[in-house]
Amino acid sequence: MRLLVTGGLGFIGANLAAALADRPGVALRILDNGSAGRARGPLLDPRIEIRYGDILDAGAVAAAAAGTDAIVHLAAATGV
């Protein structure tokens, strides 16, 4: 299964991505603007593809979602 996690560098998204990366048969892609976190620790796993972009950019979302089976949407504005 090919998954896209938006907001995958934030606290919740990073923990979910790290857990999903260990599951057999899962190809993982993250879309994040980098405002709340950066790739570190388990997210440096070469099996995880990280794309930097904003969910407000329709082109970035379409490109990141291409070829995926499901999207887990965790991107959000923090500190509101």
mmJSON file of the N, C-alpha and C atoms, coordinates in Angstrom:
{"data_MODEL":{"atom_site":{
"group_PDB":["ATOM","ATOM","ATOM","ATOM","ATOM","ATOM","ATOM","ATOM","ATOM","ATOM","ATOM","ATOM","ATOM","ATOM","ATOM","ATOM","ATOM","ATOM","ATOM","ATOM","ATOM","ATOM","ATOM","ATOM","ATOM","ATOM","ATOM","ATOM","ATOM","ATOM","ATOM","ATOM","ATOM","ATOM","ATOM","ATOM","ATOM","ATOM","ATOM","ATOM","ATOM","ATOM","ATOM","ATOM","ATOM","ATOM","ATOM","ATOM","ATOM","ATOM","ATOM","ATOM","ATOM","ATOM","ATOM","ATOM","ATOM","ATOM","ATOM","ATOM","ATOM","ATOM","ATOM","ATOM","ATOM","ATOM","ATOM","ATOM","ATOM","ATOM","ATOM","ATOM","ATOM","ATOM","ATOM","ATOM","ATOM","ATOM","ATOM","ATOM","ATOM","ATOM","ATOM","ATOM","ATOM","ATOM","ATOM","ATOM","ATOM","ATOM","ATOM","ATOM","ATOM","ATOM","ATOM","ATOM","ATOM","ATOM","ATOM","ATOM","ATOM","ATOM","ATOM","ATOM","ATOM","ATOM","ATOM","ATOM","ATOM","ATOM","ATOM","ATOM","ATOM","ATOM","ATOM","ATOM","ATOM","ATOM","ATOM","ATOM","ATOM","ATOM","ATOM","ATOM","ATOM","ATOM","ATOM","ATOM","ATOM","ATOM","ATOM","ATOM","ATOM","ATOM","ATOM","ATOM","ATOM","ATOM","ATOM","ATOM","ATOM","ATOM","ATOM","ATOM","ATOM","ATOM","ATOM","ATOM","ATOM","ATOM","ATOM","ATOM","ATOM","ATOM","ATOM","ATOM","ATOM","ATOM","ATOM","ATOM","ATOM","ATOM","ATOM","ATOM","ATOM","ATOM","ATOM","ATOM","ATOM","ATOM","ATOM","ATOM","ATOM","ATOM","ATOM","ATOM","ATOM","ATOM","ATOM","ATOM","ATOM","ATOM","ATOM","ATOM","ATOM","ATOM","ATOM","ATOM","ATOM","ATOM","ATOM","ATOM","ATOM","ATOM","ATOM","ATOM","ATOM","ATOM","ATOM","ATOM","ATOM","ATOM","ATOM","ATOM","ATOM","ATOM","ATOM","ATOM","ATOM","ATOM","ATOM","ATOM","ATOM","ATOM","ATOM","ATOM","ATOM","ATOM","ATOM","ATOM","ATOM","ATOM","ATOM","ATOM","ATOM","ATOM","ATOM","ATOM","ATOM","ATOM","ATOM","ATOM","ATOM","ATOM","ATOM","ATOM","ATOM","ATOM","ATOM","ATOM"],
"id":[1,2,3,4,5,6,7,8,9,10,11,12,13,14,15,16,17,18,19,20,21,22,23,24,25,26,27,28,29,30,31,32,33,34,35,36,37,38,39,40,41,42,43,44,45,46,47,48,49,50,51,52,53,54,55,56,57,58,59,60,61,62,63,64,65,66,67,68,69,70,71,72,73,74,75,76,77,78,79,80,81,82,83,84,85,86,87,88,89,90,91,92,93,94,95,96,97,98,99,100,101,102,103,104,105,106,107,108,109,110,111,112,113,114,115,116,117,118,119,120,121,122,123,124,125,126,127,128,129,130,131,132,133,134,135,136,137,138,139,140,141,142,143,144,145,146,147,148,149,150,151,152,153,154,155,156,157,158,159,160,161,162,163,164,165,166,167,168,169,170,171,172,173,174,175,176,177,178,179,180,181,182,183,184,185,186,187,188,189,190,191,192,193,194,195,196,197,198,199,200,201,202,203,204,205,206,207,208,209,210,211,212,213,214,215,216,217,218,219,220,221,222,223,224,225,226,227,228,229,230,231,232,233,234,235,236,237,238,239,240],
"type_symbol":["N","C","C","N","C","C","N","C","C","N","C","C","N","C","C","N","C","C","N","C","C","N","C","C","N","C","C","N","C","C","N","C","C","N","C","C","N","C","C","N","C","C","N","C","C","N","C","C","N","C","C","N","C","C","N","C","C","N","C","C","N","C","C","N","C","C","N","C","C","N","C","C","N","C","C","N","C","C","N","C","C","N","C","C","N","C","C","N","C","C","N","C","C","N","C","C","N","C","C","N","C","C","N","C","C","N","C","C","N","C","C","N","C","C","N","C","C","N","C","C","N","C","C","N","C","C","N","C","C","N","C","C","N","C","C","N","C","C","N","C","C","N","C","C","N","C","C","N","C","C","N","C","C","N","C","C","N","C","C","N","C","C","N","C","C","N","C","C","N","C","C","N","C","C","N","C","C","N","C","C","N","C","C","N","C","C","N","C","C","N","C","C","N","C","C","N","C","C","N","C","C","N","C","C","N","C","C","N","C","C","N","C","C","N","C","C","N","C","C","N","C","C","N","C","C","N","C","C","N","C","C","N","C","C","N","C","C","N","C","C"],
"label_atom_id":["N","CA","C","N","CA","C","N","CA","C","N","CA","C","N","CA","C","N","CA","C","N","CA","C","N","CA","C","N","CA","C","N","CA","C","N","CA","C","N","CA","C","N","CA","C","N","CA","C","N","CA","C","N","CA","C","N","CA","C","N","CA","C","N","CA","C","N","CA","C","N","CA","C","N","CA","C","N","CA","C","N","CA","C","N","CA","C","N","CA","C","N","CA","C","N","CA","C","N","CA","C","N","CA","C","N","CA","C","N","CA","C","N","CA","C","N","CA","C","N","CA","C","N","CA","C","N","CA","C","N","CA","C","N","CA","C","N","CA","C","N","CA","C","N","CA","C","N","CA","C","N","CA","C","N","CA","C","N","CA","C","N","CA","C","N","CA","C","N","CA","C","N","CA","C","N","CA","C","N","CA","C","N","CA","C","N","CA","C","N","CA","C","N","CA","C","N","CA","C","N","CA","C","N","CA","C","N","CA","C","N","CA","C","N","CA","C","N","CA","C","N","CA","C","N","CA","C","N","CA","C","N","CA","C","N","CA","C","N","CA","C","N","CA","C","N","CA","C","N","CA","C","N","CA","C","N","CA","C","N","CA","C","N","CA","C","N","CA","C","N","CA","C","N","CA","C","N","CA","C"],
"label_alt_id":[null,null,null,null,null,null,null,null,null,null,null,null,null,null,null,null,null,null,null,null,null,null,null,null,null,null,null,null,null,null,null,null,null,null,null,null,null,null,null,null,null,null,null,null,null,null,null,null,null,null,null,null,null,null,null,null,null,null,null,null,null,null,null,null,null,null,null,null,null,null,null,null,null,null,null,null,null,null,null,null,null,null,null,null,null,null,null,null,null,null,null,null,null,null,null,null,null,null,null,null,null,null,null,null,null,null,null,null,null,null,null,null,null,null,null,null,null,null,null,null,null,null,null,null,null,null,null,null,null,null,null,null,null,null,null,null,null,null,null,null,null,null,null,null,null,null,null,null,null,null,null,null,null,null,null,null,null,null,null,null,null,null,null,null,null,null,null,null,null,null,null,null,null,null,null,null,null,null,null,null,null,null,null,null,null,null,null,null,null,null,null,null,null,null,null,null,null,null,null,null,null,null,null,null,null,null,null,null,null,null,null,null,null,null,null,null,null,null,null,null,null,null,null,null,null,null,null,null,null,null,null,null,null,null,null,null,null,null,null,null],
"label_comp_id":["MET","MET","MET","ARG","ARG","ARG","LEU","LEU","LEU","LEU","LEU","LEU","VAL","VAL","VAL","THR","THR","THR","GLY","GLY","GLY","GLY","GLY","GLY","LEU","LEU","LEU","GLY","GLY","GLY","PHE","PHE","PHE","ILE","ILE","ILE","GLY","GLY","GLY","ALA","ALA","ALA","ASN","ASN","ASN","LEU","LEU","LEU","ALA","ALA","ALA","ALA","ALA","ALA","ALA","ALA","ALA","LEU","LEU","LEU","ALA","ALA","ALA","ASP","ASP","ASP","ARG","ARG","ARG","PRO","PRO","PRO","GLY","GLY","GLY","VAL","VAL","VAL","ALA","ALA","ALA","LEU","LEU","LEU","ARG","ARG","ARG","ILE","ILE","ILE","LEU","LEU","LEU","ASP","ASP","ASP","ASN","ASN","ASN","GLY","GLY","GLY","SER","SER","SER","ALA","ALA","ALA","GLY","GLY","GLY","ARG","ARG","ARG","ALA","ALA","ALA","ARG","ARG","ARG","GLY","GLY","GLY","PRO","PRO","PRO","LEU","LEU","LEU","LEU","LEU","LEU","ASP","ASP","ASP","PRO","PRO","PRO","ARG","ARG","ARG","ILE","ILE","ILE","GLU","GLU","GLU","ILE","ILE","ILE","ARG","ARG","ARG","TYR","TYR","TYR","GLY","GLY","GLY","ASP","ASP","ASP","ILE","ILE","ILE","LEU","LEU","LEU","ASP","ASP","ASP","ALA","ALA","ALA","GLY","GLY","GLY","ALA","ALA","ALA","VAL","VAL","VAL","ALA","ALA","ALA","ALA","ALA","ALA","ALA","ALA","ALA","ALA","ALA","ALA","ALA","ALA","ALA","GLY","GLY","GLY","THR","THR","THR","ASP","ASP","ASP","ALA","ALA","ALA","ILE","ILE","ILE","VAL","VAL","VAL","HIS","HIS","HIS","LEU","LEU","LEU","ALA","ALA","ALA","ALA","ALA","ALA","ALA","ALA","ALA","THR","THR","THR","GLY","GLY","GLY","VAL","VAL","VAL"],
"label_asym_id":["A","A","A","A","A","A","A","A","A","A","A","A","A","A","A","A","A","A","A","A","A","A","A","A","A","A","A","A","A","A","A","A","A","A","A","A","A","A","A","A","A","A","A","A","A","A","A","A","A","A","A","A","A","A","A","A","A","A","A","A","A","A","A","A","A","A","A","A","A","A","A","A","A","A","A","A","A","A","A","A","A","A","A","A","A","A","A","A","A","A","A","A","A","A","A","A","A","A","A","A","A","A","A","A","A","A","A","A","A","A","A","A","A","A","A","A","A","A","A","A","A","A","A","A","A","A","A","A","A","A","A","A","A","A","A","A","A","A","A","A","A","A","A","A","A","A","A","A","A","A","A","A","A","A","A","A","A","A","A","A","A","A","A","A","A","A","A","A","A","A","A","A","A","A","A","A","A","A","A","A","A","A","A","A","A","A","A","A","A","A","A","A","A","A","A","A","A","A","A","A","A","A","A","A","A","A","A","A","A","A","A","A","A","A","A","A","A","A","A","A","A","A","A","A","A","A","A","A","A","A","A","A","A","A","A","A","A","A","A","A"],
"label_entity_id":["1","1","1","1","1","1","1","1","1","1","1","1","1","1","1","1","1","1","1","1","1","1","1","1","1","1","1","1","1","1","1","1","1","1","1","1","1","1","1","1","1","1","1","1","1","1","1","1","1","1","1","1","1","1","1","1","1","1","1","1","1","1","1","1","1","1","1","1","1","1","1","1","1","1","1","1","1","1","1","1","1","1","1","1","1","1","1","1","1","1","1","1","1","1","1","1","1","1","1","1","1","1","1","1","1","1","1","1","1","1","1","1","1","1","1","1","1","1","1","1","1","1","1","1","1","1","1","1","1","1","1","1","1","1","1","1","1","1","1","1","1","1","1","1","1","1","1","1","1","1","1","1","1","1","1","1","1","1","1","1","1","1","1","1","1","1","1","1","1","1","1","1","1","1","1","1","1","1","1","1","1","1","1","1","1","1","1","1","1","1","1","1","1","1","1","1","1","1","1","1","1","1","1","1","1","1","1","1","1","1","1","1","1","1","1","1","1","1","1","1","1","1","1","1","1","1","1","1","1","1","1","1","1","1","1","1","1","1","1","1"],
"label_seq_id":[1,1,1,2,2,2,3,3,3,4,4,4,5,5,5,6,6,6,7,7,7,8,8,8,9,9,9,10,10,10,11,11,11,12,12,12,13,13,13,14,14,14,15,15,15,16,16,16,17,17,17,18,18,18,19,19,19,20,20,20,21,21,21,22,22,22,23,23,23,24,24,24,25,25,25,26,26,26,27,27,27,28,28,28,29,29,29,30,30,30,31,31,31,32,32,32,33,33,33,34,34,34,35,35,35,36,36,36,37,37,37,38,38,38,39,39,39,40,40,40,41,41,41,42,42,42,43,43,43,44,44,44,45,45,45,46,46,46,47,47,47,48,48,48,49,49,49,50,50,50,51,51,51,52,52,52,53,53,53,54,54,54,55,55,55,56,56,56,57,57,57,58,58,58,59,59,59,60,60,60,61,61,61,62,62,62,63,63,63,64,64,64,65,65,65,66,66,66,67,67,67,68,68,68,69,69,69,70,70,70,71,71,71,72,72,72,73,73,73,74,74,74,75,75,75,76,76,76,77,77,77,78,78,78,79,79,79,80,80,80],
"pdbx_PDB_ins_code":[null,null,null,null,null,null,null,null,null,null,null,null,null,null,null,null,null,null,null,null,null,null,null,null,null,null,null,null,null,null,null,null,null,null,null,null,null,null,null,null,null,null,null,null,null,null,null,null,null,null,null,null,null,null,null,null,null,null,null,null,null,null,null,null,null,null,null,null,null,null,null,null,null,null,null,null,null,null,null,null,null,null,null,null,null,null,null,null,null,null,null,null,null,null,null,null,null,null,null,null,null,null,null,null,null,null,null,null,null,null,null,null,null,null,null,null,null,null,null,null,null,null,null,null,null,null,null,null,null,null,null,null,null,null,null,null,null,null,null,null,null,null,null,null,null,null,null,null,null,null,null,null,null,null,null,null,null,null,null,null,null,null,null,null,null,null,null,null,null,null,null,null,null,null,null,null,null,null,null,null,null,null,null,null,null,null,null,null,null,null,null,null,null,null,null,null,null,null,null,null,null,null,null,null,null,null,null,null,null,null,null,null,null,null,null,null,null,null,null,null,null,null,null,null,null,null,null,null,null,null,null,null,null,null,null,null,null,null,null,null],
"Cartn_x":[0.842,0.0,0.89,0.535,1.272,0.482,1.106,0.427,1.101,0.285,0.768,0.311,1.242,0.907,1.205,0.156,0.383,0.669,1.563,1.944,2.776,3.488,4.229,5.481,5.854,7.032,6.658,5.368,4.914,4.918,4.542,4.631,3.804,2.543,1.674,2.04,2.214,2.546,3.856,4.865,6.171,6.091,5.339,5.185,4.405,3.371,2.62,3.497,4.232,5.088,6.141,6.736,7.747,7.139,5.924,5.257,4.87,4.39,3.974,5.161,6.302,7.485,7.939,7.64,8.047,7.089,5.976,4.998,5.384,5.365,5.709,4.704,5.22,4.358,3.864,4.349,3.915,5.009,4.639,5.516,4.991,5.848,5.398,5.985,5.117,5.508,4.941,5.729,5.306,5.278,4.237,4.174,4.072,5.041,5.062,5.748,5.318,5.969,7.153,7.395,8.552,8.405,7.235,7.066,7.045,6.663,6.543,7.562,8.4,9.364,10.236,11.19,12.062,12.36,12.845,13.141,14.278,14.022,15.027,14.709,15.677,15.478,14.937,13.821,13.269,12.835,12.587,12.131,13.266,14.492,15.623,15.761,14.864,14.83,14.698,15.563,15.492,14.201,13.446,12.17,11.085,11.329,10.344,10.736,9.819,10.048,9.441,10.264,9.787,9.777,8.614,8.468,8.068,8.762,8.437,7.502,6.394,5.403,4.243,3.369,2.241,0.955,0.064,-1.205,-2.11,-1.763,-2.524,-2.126,-1.055,-0.575,-1.136,-2.166,-2.845,-1.89,-0.936,0.028,0.921,1.36,2.206,1.438,0.172,-0.651,-0.903,-1.236,-1.491,-0.252,0.907,2.149,2.467,2.271,2.559,1.572,0.325,-0.71,-0.666,0.014,0.055,0.583,-0.169,0.244,0.011,-0.622,-0.869,-2.239,-2.379,-3.647,-4.512,-3.865,-4.61,-3.813,-4.548,-3.928,-4.391,-3.405,-3.701,-3.405,-4.433,-4.286,-4.116,-2.873,-2.578,-1.99,-1.899,-1.358,-2.322,-1.766,-2.594,-1.725,-2.349,-1.656,-1.495,-0.277,-0.051,-0.037,-0.295,-0.221,-1.35,-2.506,-3.635,-4.467],
"Cartn_y":[-1.17,0.0,1.237,2.183,3.442,4.521,5.114,6.09,7.447,8.489,9.857,10.363,10.922,11.539,13.027,13.855,15.295,15.691,16.647,17.029,15.968,15.19,14.056,14.407,15.675,16.059,16.657,16.884,17.358,16.22,16.508,15.519,14.264,14.43,13.264,12.583,13.37,12.803,12.047,12.563,11.9,10.566,10.526,9.266,8.247,8.692,7.79,7.291,8.194,7.81,6.799,6.999,6.057,4.673,4.62,3.334,2.681,3.472,2.927,2.422,3.076,2.686,1.274,0.818,-0.525,-1.615,-1.234,-2.245,-2.779,-4.09,-4.671,-4.256,-3.989,-3.663,-2.232,-1.38,0.016,0.888,1.653,2.667,4.008,4.774,5.967,7.237,8.216,9.54,10.565,11.586,12.668,13.962,14.755,16.113,17.049,17.957,18.865,20.152,21.274,22.542,22.828,21.984,22.123,23.17,23.735,24.813,24.319,23.072,22.572,21.485,21.151,20.092,19.841,18.95,18.572,17.083,16.537,15.102,14.804,13.872,13.471,12.049,11.425,10.086,9.104,8.446,7.409,7.93,9.228,9.765,9.875,9.657,9.661,8.322,7.412,6.1,6.294,5.692,5.874,5.326,4.528,4.028,5.095,6.196,7.272,8.401,8.729,9.837,11.097,12.13,13.392,14.451,15.07,16.186,17.423,18.508,19.756,20.562,20.97,21.753,22.038,22.907,23.33,22.72,22.335,21.756,22.789,24.07,25.101,25.203,24.537,24.507,23.25,23.436,22.298,21.449,22.073,21.335,20.449,20.961,20.172,18.986,19.211,18.127,17.075,17.514,16.571,15.736,16.378,15.655,14.657,15.069,14.183,13.022,13.264,12.231,11.267,11.629,10.784,9.393,8.398,7.015,6.451,7.221,6.706,6.038,5.148,4.458,5.155,5.884,6.546,7.748,8.698,9.894,10.012,10.206,10.498,11.98,12.779,14.22,14.673,15.079,15.562,16.972,17.578,18.926,19.914,20.856,21.861,23.057,24.193,25.366,25.214,25.397,25.27,26.648,26.689,27.937,28.894,28.385,29.286,29.458],
"Cartn_z":[0.0,0.0,0.0,-0.842,-0.936,-0.204,0.812,1.657,1.586,1.654,1.792,3.148,3.925,5.203,5.07,5.095,5.114,6.556,6.732,8.083,8.771,7.998,8.541,9.308,9.365,10.144,11.497,11.726,13.027,14.034,15.257,16.336,16.046,15.771,15.534,14.224,13.173,11.869,11.866,12.549,12.588,13.319,14.401,15.125,14.309,13.626,12.758,11.617,10.981,9.86,10.28,11.446,11.93,12.146,12.665,12.889,11.568,10.622,9.325,8.517,8.64,7.87,8.208,9.409,9.835,9.371,8.796,8.359,6.984,6.824,5.527,4.451,3.277,2.144,2.107,3.009,3.019,2.407,1.388,0.807,1.293,1.941,2.63,2.019,1.835,1.355,2.321,2.613,3.498,2.701,2.926,2.393,3.589,3.704,4.849,4.428,5.013,4.685,5.599,6.576,7.444,8.536,8.703,9.682,11.127,11.353,12.726,13.046,12.112,12.373,11.164,11.348,10.245,10.349,9.267,9.251,10.219,11.141,12.106,12.569,13.175,13.732,12.719,13.074,12.199,10.828,10.71,9.423,8.411,8.847,7.917,7.201,7.489,6.845,5.334,4.535,3.084,2.446,3.201,2.676,2.712,3.413,3.524,2.579,1.686,0.759,1.366,1.508,2.075,0.988,0.835,-0.099,0.691,0.421,1.089,0.199,0.776,0.057,0.984,0.557,1.381,0.853,1.753,1.318,0.655,0.769,0.068,-1.397,-1.771,-3.147,-3.82,-4.639,-5.272,-6.108,-6.751,-7.557,-6.71,-5.561,-4.666,-4.103,-3.774,-3.242,-4.315,-5.529,-6.613,-6.926,-6.944,-7.229,-6.114,-4.865,-3.74,-3.676,-4.059,-3.987,-5.163,-6.221,-7.422,-7.089,-7.448,-7.261,-5.872,-4.998,-3.647,-3.582,-2.605,-2.39,-1.348,-0.431,0.642,1.144,1.708,2.28,3.737,4.622,6.015,6.196,6.412,6.467,7.918,8.231,9.578,9.557,8.382,8.281,8.907,9.658,10.314,10.69,10.84,11.339,12.847,13.338,14.772,15.41,16.683,17.416,17.159,16.75,16.518,17.78],
"occupancy":[1.0,1.0,1.0,1.0,1.0,1.0,1.0,1.0,1.0,1.0,1.0,1.0,1.0,1.0,1.0,1.0,1.0,1.0,1.0,1.0,1.0,1.0,1.0,1.0,1.0,1.0,1.0,1.0,1.0,1.0,1.0,1.0,1.0,1.0,1.0,1.0,1.0,1.0,1.0,1.0,1.0,1.0,1.0,1.0,1.0,1.0,1.0,1.0,1.0,1.0,1.0,1.0,1.0,1.0,1.0,1.0,1.0,1.0,1.0,1.0,1.0,1.0,1.0,1.0,1.0,1.0,1.0,1.0,1.0,1.0,1.0,1.0,1.0,1.0,1.0,1.0,1.0,1.0,1.0,1.0,1.0,1.0,1.0,1.0,1.0,1.0,1.0,1.0,1.0,1.0,1.0,1.0,1.0,1.0,1.0,1.0,1.0,1.0,1.0,1.0,1.0,1.0,1.0,1.0,1.0,1.0,1.0,1.0,1.0,1.0,1.0,1.0,1.0,1.0,1.0,1.0,1.0,1.0,1.0,1.0,1.0,1.0,1.0,1.0,1.0,1.0,1.0,1.0,1.0,1.0,1.0,1.0,1.0,1.0,1.0,1.0,1.0,1.0,1.0,1.0,1.0,1.0,1.0,1.0,1.0,1.0,1.0,1.0,1.0,1.0,1.0,1.0,1.0,1.0,1.0,1.0,1.0,1.0,1.0,1.0,1.0,1.0,1.0,1.0,1.0,1.0,1.0,1.0,1.0,1.0,1.0,1.0,1.0,1.0,1.0,1.0,1.0,1.0,1.0,1.0,1.0,1.0,1.0,1.0,1.0,1.0,1.0,1.0,1.0,1.0,1.0,1.0,1.0,1.0,1.0,1.0,1.0,1.0,1.0,1.0,1.0,1.0,1.0,1.0,1.0,1.0,1.0,1.0,1.0,1.0,1.0,1.0,1.0,1.0,1.0,1.0,1.0,1.0,1.0,1.0,1.0,1.0,1.0,1.0,1.0,1.0,1.0,1.0,1.0,1.0,1.0,1.0,1.0,1.0,1.0,1.0,1.0,1.0,1.0,1.0],
"B_iso_or_equiv":[0.0,0.0,0.0,0.0,0.0,0.0,0.0,0.0,0.0,0.0,0.0,0.0,0.0,0.0,0.0,0.0,0.0,0.0,0.0,0.0,0.0,0.0,0.0,0.0,0.0,0.0,0.0,0.0,0.0,0.0,0.0,0.0,0.0,0.0,0.0,0.0,0.0,0.0,0.0,0.0,0.0,0.0,0.0,0.0,0.0,0.0,0.0,0.0,0.0,0.0,0.0,0.0,0.0,0.0,0.0,0.0,0.0,0.0,0.0,0.0,0.0,0.0,0.0,0.0,0.0,0.0,0.0,0.0,0.0,0.0,0.0,0.0,0.0,0.0,0.0,0.0,0.0,0.0,0.0,0.0,0.0,0.0,0.0,0.0,0.0,0.0,0.0,0.0,0.0,0.0,0.0,0.0,0.0,0.0,0.0,0.0,0.0,0.0,0.0,0.0,0.0,0.0,0.0,0.0,0.0,0.0,0.0,0.0,0.0,0.0,0.0,0.0,0.0,0.0,0.0,0.0,0.0,0.0,0.0,0.0,0.0,0.0,0.0,0.0,0.0,0.0,0.0,0.0,0.0,0.0,0.0,0.0,0.0,0.0,0.0,0.0,0.0,0.0,0.0,0.0,0.0,0.0,0.0,0.0,0.0,0.0,0.0,0.0,0.0,0.0,0.0,0.0,0.0,0.0,0.0,0.0,0.0,0.0,0.0,0.0,0.0,0.0,0.0,0.0,0.0,0.0,0.0,0.0,0.0,0.0,0.0,0.0,0.0,0.0,0.0,0.0,0.0,0.0,0.0,0.0,0.0,0.0,0.0,0.0,0.0,0.0,0.0,0.0,0.0,0.0,0.0,0.0,0.0,0.0,0.0,0.0,0.0,0.0,0.0,0.0,0.0,0.0,0.0,0.0,0.0,0.0,0.0,0.0,0.0,0.0,0.0,0.0,0.0,0.0,0.0,0.0,0.0,0.0,0.0,0.0,0.0,0.0,0.0,0.0,0.0,0.0,0.0,0.0,0.0,0.0,0.0,0.0,0.0,0.0,0.0,0.0,0.0,0.0,0.0,0.0],
"pdbx_formal_charge":[null,null,null,null,null,null,null,null,null,null,null,null,null,null,null,null,null,null,null,null,null,null,null,null,null,null,null,null,null,null,null,null,null,null,null,null,null,null,null,null,null,null,null,null,null,null,null,null,null,null,null,null,null,null,null,null,null,null,null,null,null,null,null,null,null,null,null,null,null,null,null,null,null,null,null,null,null,null,null,null,null,null,null,null,null,null,null,null,null,null,null,null,null,null,null,null,null,null,null,null,null,null,null,null,null,null,null,null,null,null,null,null,null,null,null,null,null,null,null,null,null,null,null,null,null,null,null,null,null,null,null,null,null,null,null,null,null,null,null,null,null,null,null,null,null,null,null,null,null,null,null,null,null,null,null,null,null,null,null,null,null,null,null,null,null,null,null,null,null,null,null,null,null,null,null,null,null,null,null,null,null,null,null,null,null,null,null,null,null,null,null,null,null,null,null,null,null,null,null,null,null,null,null,null,null,null,null,null,null,null,null,null,null,null,null,null,null,null,null,null,null,null,null,null,null,null,null,null,null,null,null,null,null,null,null,null,null,null,null,null],
"auth_seq_id":[1,1,1,2,2,2,3,3,3,4,4,4,5,5,5,6,6,6,7,7,7,8,8,8,9,9,9,10,10,10,11,11,11,12,12,12,13,13,13,14,14,14,15,15,15,16,16,16,17,17,17,18,18,18,19,19,19,20,20,20,21,21,21,22,22,22,23,23,23,24,24,24,25,25,25,26,26,26,27,27,27,28,28,28,29,29,29,30,30,30,31,31,31,32,32,32,33,33,33,34,34,34,35,35,35,36,36,36,37,37,37,38,38,38,39,39,39,40,40,40,41,41,41,42,42,42,43,43,43,44,44,44,45,45,45,46,46,46,47,47,47,48,48,48,49,49,49,50,50,50,51,51,51,52,52,52,53,53,53,54,54,54,55,55,55,56,56,56,57,57,57,58,58,58,59,59,59,60,60,60,61,61,61,62,62,62,63,63,63,64,64,64,65,65,65,66,66,66,67,67,67,68,68,68,69,69,69,70,70,70,71,71,71,72,72,72,73,73,73,74,74,74,75,75,75,76,76,76,77,77,77,78,78,78,79,79,79,80,80,80],
"auth_comp_id":["MET","MET","MET","ARG","ARG","ARG","LEU","LEU","LEU","LEU","LEU","LEU","VAL","VAL","VAL","THR","THR","THR","GLY","GLY","GLY","GLY","GLY","GLY","LEU","LEU","LEU","GLY","GLY","GLY","PHE","PHE","PHE","ILE","ILE","ILE","GLY","GLY","GLY","ALA","ALA","ALA","ASN","ASN","ASN","LEU","LEU","LEU","ALA","ALA","ALA","ALA","ALA","ALA","ALA","ALA","ALA","LEU","LEU","LEU","ALA","ALA","ALA","ASP","ASP","ASP","ARG","ARG","ARG","PRO","PRO","PRO","GLY","GLY","GLY","VAL","VAL","VAL","ALA","ALA","ALA","LEU","LEU","LEU","ARG","ARG","ARG","ILE","ILE","ILE","LEU","LEU","LEU","ASP","ASP","ASP","ASN","ASN","ASN","GLY","GLY","GLY","SER","SER","SER","ALA","ALA","ALA","GLY","GLY","GLY","ARG","ARG","ARG","ALA","ALA","ALA","ARG","ARG","ARG","GLY","GLY","GLY","PRO","PRO","PRO","LEU","LEU","LEU","LEU","LEU","LEU","ASP","ASP","ASP","PRO","PRO","PRO","ARG","ARG","ARG","ILE","ILE","ILE","GLU","GLU","GLU","ILE","ILE","ILE","ARG","ARG","ARG","TYR","TYR","TYR","GLY","GLY","GLY","ASP","ASP","ASP","ILE","ILE","ILE","LEU","LEU","LEU","ASP","ASP","ASP","ALA","ALA","ALA","GLY","GLY","GLY","ALA","ALA","ALA","VAL","VAL","VAL","ALA","ALA","ALA","ALA","ALA","ALA","ALA","ALA","ALA","ALA","ALA","ALA","ALA","ALA","ALA","GLY","GLY","GLY","THR","THR","THR","ASP","ASP","ASP","ALA","ALA","ALA","ILE","ILE","ILE","VAL","VAL","VAL","HIS","HIS","HIS","LEU","LEU","LEU","ALA","ALA","ALA","ALA","ALA","ALA","ALA","ALA","ALA","THR","THR","THR","GLY","GLY","GLY","VAL","VAL","VAL"],
"auth_asym_id":["A","A","A","A","A","A","A","A","A","A","A","A","A","A","A","A","A","A","A","A","A","A","A","A","A","A","A","A","A","A","A","A","A","A","A","A","A","A","A","A","A","A","A","A","A","A","A","A","A","A","A","A","A","A","A","A","A","A","A","A","A","A","A","A","A","A","A","A","A","A","A","A","A","A","A","A","A","A","A","A","A","A","A","A","A","A","A","A","A","A","A","A","A","A","A","A","A","A","A","A","A","A","A","A","A","A","A","A","A","A","A","A","A","A","A","A","A","A","A","A","A","A","A","A","A","A","A","A","A","A","A","A","A","A","A","A","A","A","A","A","A","A","A","A","A","A","A","A","A","A","A","A","A","A","A","A","A","A","A","A","A","A","A","A","A","A","A","A","A","A","A","A","A","A","A","A","A","A","A","A","A","A","A","A","A","A","A","A","A","A","A","A","A","A","A","A","A","A","A","A","A","A","A","A","A","A","A","A","A","A","A","A","A","A","A","A","A","A","A","A","A","A","A","A","A","A","A","A","A","A","A","A","A","A","A","A","A","A","A","A"],
"auth_atom_id":["N","CA","C","N","CA","C","N","CA","C","N","CA","C","N","CA","C","N","CA","C","N","CA","C","N","CA","C","N","CA","C","N","CA","C","N","CA","C","N","CA","C","N","CA","C","N","CA","C","N","CA","C","N","CA","C","N","CA","C","N","CA","C","N","CA","C","N","CA","C","N","CA","C","N","CA","C","N","CA","C","N","CA","C","N","CA","C","N","CA","C","N","CA","C","N","CA","C","N","CA","C","N","CA","C","N","CA","C","N","CA","C","N","CA","C","N","CA","C","N","CA","C","N","CA","C","N","CA","C","N","CA","C","N","CA","C","N","CA","C","N","CA","C","N","CA","C","N","CA","C","N","CA","C","N","CA","C","N","CA","C","N","CA","C","N","CA","C","N","CA","C","N","CA","C","N","CA","C","N","CA","C","N","CA","C","N","CA","C","N","CA","C","N","CA","C","N","CA","C","N","CA","C","N","CA","C","N","CA","C","N","CA","C","N","CA","C","N","CA","C","N","CA","C","N","CA","C","N","CA","C","N","CA","C","N","CA","C","N","CA","C","N","CA","C","N","CA","C","N","CA","C","N","CA","C","N","CA","C","N","CA","C","N","CA","C","N","CA","C","N","CA","C","N","CA","C","N","CA","C"],
"pdbx_PDB_model_num":[1,1,1,1,1,1,1,1,1,1,1,1,1,1,1,1,1,1,1,1,1,1,1,1,1,1,1,1,1,1,1,1,1,1,1,1,1,1,1,1,1,1,1,1,1,1,1,1,1,1,1,1,1,1,1,1,1,1,1,1,1,1,1,1,1,1,1,1,1,1,1,1,1,1,1,1,1,1,1,1,1,1,1,1,1,1,1,1,1,1,1,1,1,1,1,1,1,1,1,1,1,1,1,1,1,1,1,1,1,1,1,1,1,1,1,1,1,1,1,1,1,1,1,1,1,1,1,1,1,1,1,1,1,1,1,1,1,1,1,1,1,1,1,1,1,1,1,1,1,1,1,1,1,1,1,1,1,1,1,1,1,1,1,1,1,1,1,1,1,1,1,1,1,1,1,1,1,1,1,1,1,1,1,1,1,1,1,1,1,1,1,1,1,1,1,1,1,1,1,1,1,1,1,1,1,1,1,1,1,1,1,1,1,1,1,1,1,1,1,1,1,1,1,1,1,1,1,1,1,1,1,1,1,1,1,1,1,1,1,1]
}}}
